[in-house]
């Protein structure tokens, strides 16, 4: 994927993808901290969709570049393990093994969450949430602990278990067909699950979110075809217009983008998948001096993308540990004289503190495991492998 389009040659990092990850994590933070107060902020949950699209693209790229080489499965799973497991399981260890020793943290609400911890340890939290979640109830939150957002990492891990086999045993044309089936199949399955009440299954269940992953994978496959990226670039503006038309119609009809709303699940999910797939194509195909690409390569936005994995894991916990105990929203509102001002300050503080935690986690902990990834690399796919270290 090189040439006049501005996409980097294989073997180099793609800075614009760090920017897209930065956009994704900021959307998630806005959703979690403003979604209950500002209707427009509810759209921030789609940051997870953007993460899924990027994962589909990057992971498929890794696998396509490694296909036919030695140690295909060993290298992939070893590198993913070194990227994902150390921080994830450290957090679970601190929450469920260390925290109970502190009486102030061993509360009744915490113990309820601890009773369901096996779903988190096994990367199946999304399956529990899809079966038992409901509007106003959070099965992985209690008092100071908030871990429901880890459901998306469960989807990722389940994707990692299956996708390497599909890529290895299919041709390029067959893989494109699998992507098409995945996109349409996810939409059809959501239609089956949608009910008059708010149903969590279309949001949390793995097969209902495959359209995001499939869009990203499709871009990866096409991008490795001769003139494939140019073809995508030609189609992307029209597809983006269609997606925006669907999203506008949905917004007019329901006046919000609440993720458990039946109409949002029916129309908006796949439209966001398509839109974010187009944004990915624009990032890959844009000339280096293009304004969109320059915005994505902004150092601040890229830094959020670089540390997005740790930011994603830690950011929501700040709600119970920092604001509820130290700076309650009510007190901040009284001091500033405006709830909107208090919410704005809170989001800025969360983003800043989360970035700091992400920086510390990366430099003091994560990067030492990442150095070991070089032992499981055969000399191909370095763009995707290195670029996949965003929220993942």
C-alpha positions in Angstrom: 0.0 0.0 0.0 2.4 2.6 -1.2 2.8 5.0 -4.0 1.0 8.3 -4.6 -1.8 7.7 -2.2 0.3 8.4 0.9 0.0 5.0 2.5 3.2 3.8 4.0 5.1 0.9 2.4 5.0 -2.4 4.2 7.4 -2.5 7.1 6.8 1.1 8.4 4.4 2.3 11.1 1.3 4.2 10.0 1.1 7.3 12.1 -2.4 8.2 11.0 -3.7 4.9 12.6 -2.4 6.1 15.9 -4.5 9.2 15.3 -7.6 7.2 14.6 -7.0 5.2 17.8 -6.8 8.5 19.6 -10.1 9.6 18.2 -11.6 6.2 19.3 -10.4 6.5 22.9 -11.5 10.1 23.2 -15.0 9.1 21.9 -15.2 6.4 24.6 -14.2 8.8 27.4 -16.8 11.4 26.2 -19.4 8.7 26.1 -18.7 7.4 29.6 -18.4 10.8 31.3 -20.9 12.9 29.3 -23.3 10.4 27.8 -25.7 10.6 30.8 -25.9 14.4 30.6 -25.4 15.5 27.0 -27.5 13.7 24.4 -25.0 14.3 21.6 -22.3 12.6 23.7 -24.1 9.3 23.5 -22.5 8.7 20.1 -19.2 8.3 21.9 -19.9 4.6 22.4 -19.1 4.1 18.7 -15.4 4.6 19.6 -15.5 0.9 20.4 -16.7 0.3 16.8 -13.8 2.3 15.5 -11.4 0.2 17.6 -13.0 -3.0 16.2 -12.6 -1.7 12.6 -9.0 -1.0 13.2 -8.5 -4.4 14.8 -10.1 -6.2 11.8 -7.7 -4.3 9.5 -4.5 -4.6 11.6 -4.9 -8.2 12.7 -5.9 -9.4 9.2 -2.8 -7.5 7.9 -0.6 -9.3 10.3 -2.0 -12.7 9.3 -1.9 -12.1 5.6 1.7 -11.0 5.8 2.6 -14.0 7.8 0.6 -16.5 5.8 2.8 -19.1 4.3 5.7 -18.4 6.6 7.0 -20.5 9.5 5.4 -20.6 12.9 2.3 -18.8 11.7 0.2 -19.6 14.8 2.9 -19.6 17.4 4.1 -16.1 16.4 0.7 -14.6 16.2 -0.6 -15.9 19.5 2.7 -15.2 21.3 2.8 -11.6 20.1 -0.9 -11.0 21.0 -0.3 -12.6 24.4 2.6 -10.3 25.1 0.6 -7.3 24.1 -2.7 -8.0 25.8 -2.3 -10.3 28.8 0.3 -8.5 31.0 -1.7 -5.4 31.7 -5.1 -7.0 31.6 -4.3 -9.7 34.1 -2.3 -7.3 36.3 -5.5 -5.2 36.6 -7.6 -8.2 37.5 -5.0 -9.3 40.0 -5.0 -6.0 41.7 -8.8 -5.7 41.7 -9.7 -9.3 42.8 -6.6 -10.5 44.7 -5.1 -7.4 46.3 -8.1 -5.1 46.8 -10.0 -7.5 49.2 -7.2 -7.1 51.7 -8.2 -3.4 52.2 -11.4 -3.1 54.2 -12.4 0.2 52.6 -12.4 -1.5 49.2 -14.0 -4.7 50.2 -17.6 -3.4 50.0 -20.8 -5.2 49.3 -21.0 -3.9 45.8 -17.5 -4.9 45.1 -18.2 -8.5 46.4 -21.1 -8.8 44.0 -18.7 -8.0 41.1 -16.1 -10.3 42.5 -18.7 -13.1 42.4 -18.7 -12.8 38.6 -15.0 -12.4 38.1 -14.5 -15.7 36.3 -16.2 -14.1 33.2 -13.4 -11.5 33.2 -10.6 -13.9 33.7 -11.8 -16.0 30.8 -12.5 -13.2 28.4 -16.2 -14.0 28.3 -17.6 -10.9 30.1 -19.4 -9.9 26.9 -21.3 -13.2 26.9 -22.5 -12.7 30.5 -23.5 -9.1 29.8 -25.4 -10.1 26.7 -27.3 -12.7 28.6 -27.8 -10.9 31.9 -27.4 -7.2 31.3 -30.3 -4.8 31.2 -31.0 -1.1 31.1 -29.9 0.6 34.3 -28.0 -2.5 35.5 -24.3 -3.1 35.2 -23.2 -6.6 36.1 -19.5 -5.6 36.4 -19.8 -2.4 38.4 -20.2 -2.0 42.2 -19.2 0.9 44.4 -15.7 1.8 43.4 -15.1 -0.9 40.8 -16.1 -0.5 37.1 -15.1 -3.2 34.6 -18.0 -3.5 32.2 -16.0 -1.8 29.4 -13.7 -4.8 29.3 -16.4 -6.6 27.4 -14.9 -5.3 24.1 -11.6 -7.0 24.9 -13.5 -10.3 25.3 -14.8 -9.8 21.7 -11.3 -9.1 20.5 -9.9 -12.3 22.2 -12.7 -14.4 20.7 -11.9 -12.9 17.3 -8.2 -13.8 17.7 -9.1 -17.4 18.4 -11.0 -17.9 15.2 -9.7 -15.5 12.6 -6.2 -16.9 12.1 -7.7 -20.2 11.0 -10.0 -18.5 8.5 -7.3 -16.4 7.0 -4.9 -19.4 6.7 -7.4 -21.7 5.0 -9.1 -19.3 2.6 -8.0 -17.7 -0.7 -8.1 -13.9 -1.1 -11.5 -14.2 -3.0 -12.9 -16.5 -0.3 -11.8 -14.2 2.5 -13.6 -11.3 0.8 -16.7 -13.5 0.7 -16.2 -14.3 4.4 -16.0 -10.5 5.2 -19.2 -9.9 3.2 -21.0 -12.7 5.0 -19.8 -11.5 8.4 -21.0 -7.9 7.7 -24.5 -9.0 6.5 -24.7 -11.8 9.1 -24.1 -9.5 12.0 -26.8 -7.2 10.8 -29.3 -10.1 10.3 -28.5 -11.6 13.8 -29.1 -8.2 15.4 -32.4 -8.0 13.6 -33.3 -11.4 15.2 -32.4 -10.2 18.7 -34.0 -6.8 18.6 -37.1 -6.6 20.8 -39.4 -3.9 22.0 -37.5 -3.6 25.2 -33.9 -2.6 25.4 -32.0 -5.8 24.6 -28.2 -6.0 25.4 -27.5 -8.9 23.1 -27.1 -7.0 19.8 -24.6 -4.8 21.6 -22.5 -7.3 23.6 -22.8 -10.6 21.7 -19.7 -11.3 19.6 -21.4 -12.4 16.4 -23.5 -9.2 16.5 -20.4 -7.1 16.3 -18.6 -8.9 13.5 -19.6 -6.3 10.9 -17.0 -3.9 12.4 -14.2 -6.5 12.3 -15.3 -7.6 8.8 -15.1 -4.1 7.4 -11.6 -3.6 8.7 -10.5 -7.1 7.4 -12.0 -6.3 4.0 -9.9 -3.1 3.8 -6.8 -5.1 4.7 -7.5 -7.7 2.0 -8.2 -5.1 -0.7 -5.3 -3.0 0.3 -2.9 -5.8 -0.5 -4.4 -6.2 -4.0 -2.9 -4.5 -7.0 -4.6 -1.0 -7.2 -6.9 -2.2 -4.4 -6.5 0.9 -2.2 -7.2 3.1 -5.2 -10.4 1.2 -5.8 -11.4 1.7 -2.2 -10.6 5.3 -2.3 -12.8 5.8 -5.3 -15.8 4.1 -3.6 -15.3 5.4 0.0 -16.8 8.9 -0.5 -20.0 7.4 -1.8 -20.2 4.8 0.9 -19.6 7.4 3.5 -22.4 9.5 2.1 -24.8 6.5 2.3 -23.7 5.8 5.9 -24.2 9.4 6.9 -27.6 9.4 5.2 -28.7 6.4 7.3 -27.3 7.9 10.5 -29.0 11.2 9.9 -32.3 9.4 9.3 -31.9 7.4 12.5 -31.1 10.5 14.5 -34.1 12.3 13.1 -36.3 9.3 14.0 -35.0 8.6 17.5 -33.3 11.9 18.5 -30.3 10.1 20.0 -27.8 7.3 19.5 -28.4 5.3 22.6 -26.7 2.0 21.9 -29.5 -0.3 23.2 -32.3 1.4 21.3 -33.9 -1.0 18.8 -33.8 1.5 15.9 -30.1 2.3 16.6 -29.3 -1.4 16.7 -31.3 -1.9 13.5 -29.8 0.8 11.3 -27.0 2.7 13.0 -24.6 -0.1 14.0 -23.7 -1.2 10.5 -23.8 2.4 9.2 -21.1 3.4 11.8 -19.1 0.3 10.7 -19.3 1.5 7.1 -18.5 5.1 8.0 -15.4 4.1 10.1 -14.3 1.8 7.4 -14.3 4.8 5.0 -12.4 6.9 7.5 -9.8 4.2 7.7 -9.5 4.2 3.9 -9.2 8.0 3.8 -6.4 7.7 6.4 -4.5 5.1 4.4 -5.0 6.7 1.0 -4.7 10.4 1.8 -1.6 12.2 0.5 0.9 13.1 3.2 0.0 16.8 3.1 -3.7 16.2 3.2 -5.5 18.1 6.0 -7.3 15.0 7.3 -4.1 13.0 7.5 -2.3 15.9 9.1 -5.0 16.1 11.8 -4.7 12.4 12.5 -0.9 12.7 12.7 -1.2 15.5 15.3 1.3 14.5 18.1 -1.3 14.9 20.9 -3.9 12.7 19.2 -1.2 10.1 18.3 -0.1 10.0 21.9 -3.6 9.1 23.0 -3.6 6.4 20.3 -0.3 5.0 21.4 -1.4 4.7 25.0 -5.0 3.9 24.3 -4.9 0.3 25.6 -4.0 1.4 29.1 -6.2 4.5 28.9 -9.1 2.3 27.9 -8.6 -0.1 30.8 -8.2 2.5 33.5 -10.3 5.5 32.4 -13.7 4.4 33.7 -12.3 3.4 37.1 -11.5 7.0 37.7 -15.2 7.7 38.1 -15.5 5.8 41.3 -12.0 6.3 42.7 -11.4 10.0 41.8 -14.7 11.9 41.3 -17.2 10.1 43.5 -14.8 10.3 46.5 -12.5 13.3 45.9 -14.3 15.7 43.6 -18.0 14.9 43.4 -19.8 16.4 40.4 -22.2 18.2 42.6 -19.4 19.9 44.5 -17.6 20.8 41.3 -20.9 22.2 39.8 -21.4 24.4 42.9 -17.9 25.7 42.7 -18.0 26.5 39.0 -21.6 27.6 38.9 -22.5 25.5 35.9 -23.0 21.7 35.5 -21.9 22.0 31.9 -18.6 23.7 33.0 -18.2 21.0 35.6 -18.7 18.2 33.1 -16.2 19.8 30.7 -13.6 20.1 33.4 -14.2 16.5 34.5 -13.7 15.1 31.0 -10.6 17.2 30.6 -9.2 15.9 33.9 -10.2 12.3 33.1 -8.5 12.5 29.7 -5.3 14.0 31.2 -5.1 11.7 34.1 -5.8 8.7 31.9 -3.1 9.7 29.5 -0.7 10.0 32.4 -1.6 6.5 33.6 -1.2 5.3 30.0 2.2 6.9 29.7 3.3 5.4 33.0 1.9 2.0 32.2 3.6 1.9 28.8 7.0 3.0 30.0 7.2 1.3 33.3 5.5 -2.0 32.5 4.1 -2.7 29.0 7.1 -2.0 26.8 9.2 -4.5 28.7 6.9 -7.3 27.5 6.7 -5.8 24.0 10.5 -6.1 23.7 9.9 -9.9 23.8 7.8 -9.8 20.7 10.9 -9.7 18.5 11.5 -13.3 19.4 8.3 -14.2 17.5 8.8 -12.4 14.3 9.9 -13.9 11.0 10.5 -10.7 9.1 7.1 -9.9 7.6 4.1 -7.8 8.6 5.9 -5.3 10.7 3.5 -2.5 9.8 0.5 -4.3 11.1 2.3 -5.9 14.1 3.6 -2.7 15.4 0.5 -0.6 14.6 -1.7 -3.1 16.3 -0.4 -2.0 19.6 -3.0 0.7 20.2 -5.8 -0.1 22.5 -4.9 -3.7 22.0 
